[in-house]
Amino acid sequence: MKRKHIMLICFIGFMLMLGWSCAPSIITPDTGVYQNGILYATSSKDLTAVYDATLAAMAKFEFQITGKAKDAFFAKVDAKSADGMKIIVQIKAGGENRTDFLIKVESFNRERSVLIFDEIQKHLGVKAKK
């Protein structure tokens, strides 16, 4: 009986931890937040502008584009750095002058994610918020 209680408590604790590690719920336009290995961001620019800025940022850092796709609602850019790290940028058209995107760099590389985000913002004409 004691073992079942311990298992139940562990399971409930695990489920609570999963609930708190979801994607952030509020991000203001033209900002981003890093959580659980992914940089979540929004832009006041349209999907095409964010997609073009992402490609320009990848070229600036000399990343090899391994895949890219775009339609009216979604875009994705896959790249690889010289040290073999995979980089994924997913872009989704949001509502009312908003585009949501995320940047995921292999091995939870926060610094590289932030540099890519800053470069995308620069190509979009958004000044960095310090």
N, C-alpha and C positions, 0 to 999 in steps of 0.2 A: 504494500500500500504506500509506503514512504517513497519508494522508487517512482511510482506513478505520479505522485505529487511533485517530485523534483522534475520529472520529465515535462509535466504540464507547465510548471513555472518557467522552465527553460524555453519551452515552445512559445509561451505568451511573451516572454522577454524578447525572443528573436523576432516575433511578428511586430512588436512595438518598434524595434530598431529598424526594421524594414520600412515601416510607415514614416519614420522621421528622415529617412535617407532618400526620399523621392526628389524629383526635380523641384527647383525653387518655384514658388507660386507667383511672386511678384518681381518683375524686372521692369524698370522704367525704360523708355525708348533710348536707344543709342548707348546702352550700358550692358554689362555682362557680369556674371557671377560664376565662380568656379566651385563645383561641388561634385564629389565622388568621381573624380577623374574626367569630368566633362565641363567645358566652359559653355554655359547657356547665355545667349545674348539676344537682344532685339535691336532693330534698326527702324528708323522712320523712313528709310528709302525702300524702293520696291525690290522685288525678288531679283530682277535682272541686274539692277545696280549692285546688289550684294554679291551676286554670282560673279559678275565681272570684277569686282573688287577682290573677291576671294582668289580668282585666277591670277590677278595682278600681284597679290601678296605671295602666292606660291612661286611665281616667277621671280619676284624680288629675292626670296630666300633660296632660289635655285633648287626647289624641290621638284622631283620628277612626278608629273601628273600620271597616275596609273589608271585613272578612270574619271569620267565626268558625264553627267546627264542633267538635262534641264527640260522642264515643261512649264506650263502656266502656273502650276501649283507647288512644285517641288523641284529642288535642284540638289545635286550631290557632287562633291569633288573629293576624289581619293588621291592621295599623294604619298610619296616616300622620300625621306631625307637620305642624305649620303651615308649616314650611319645605320640605315635600315629601319628607322622608326616609321610606322604607318601613321598617316594623318588623315582624318575624315572630317569633312565639313558638310553638314546637312543644313539645307536652307528651305524654309517653309513659308509660304505666303500666309500672313496672319490677317486679322481683321482691321479695318479702319486705319489705313496708312501705317501698317506695321508688318515687318518681316521678322520672323523668328529664325535663329540659326544656332547651331551648336558646333563646337570644335572639340574633337577628341584626338588626343595624341597618345600613341601606344606607351605603355609603362607609366601612365598617370603623370605625364610631364607637364606640370602646371606652368613653368616658366615659358616653355615653347608655345603652349596654348595662348598665353597672354601676349606674347610677341606677335603671333599670327593675328590675334584679335586687334591689337593696336595697329597693325599694318593694314588690315581690312578697313578699320575706322578711318585711317589716314587717306586711303584711296576713295572712301565715301565722302571725304571732306568734313569729317567730324573731328573736332578738337578733342584730344585726350583729357579725361577728367582725372585730376590728381587729388 
